[in-house]
């Protein structure tokens, strides 16, 4: 019976697409007259939602902000999305598929889009470092468990 359960589990990519992309160069032409030694900040977020019985949309959002001194020189935000077919996975396995596997598949596409937008905007390439989504997932789960323990002890 365990073998039948294994066969019924499925995880597949139905579609990968750019859901939203934004490029801003607030300093305009003035940015190119200054030495390019920015302080770069990268923020990331993921969200998922069920779109049908076995389909889930996962959106990986990354915002890259580059400041020269205190002034914003470059802002790029990309929402890379995917629709995934997921069957036979329940609870923790489903959460892991949505929080680890799907973002791991989306990240290379998002990384290329951010790099391409920077270059097309006249800036040097922005090569985001690889991300260990499993470690982030485990860290978030641990923080949620600690917060839950803290709120239970308050009651």
PEDA-V821285 format. One line per field, one symbol per residue. ss: DSSP state (~ for helix, > for strand, _ for the rest). A space follows every 10 residues. Layout:
ss: ???
//
This chain:
ss: _~~~~~~~_> >>>>>>>>>> >>>>___~~~ ~~~_____>> >>>>>>>>>> ____>>>>>> >>>>>>>>__ >>>>>>>>>> >>>>>>>___ ~~~~~~~~~~ ~~~~~~~~~~ ~~~~~~~~~~ __________ __~~~~~~~~ ~~~~~~~~~~ ~~~~_
//
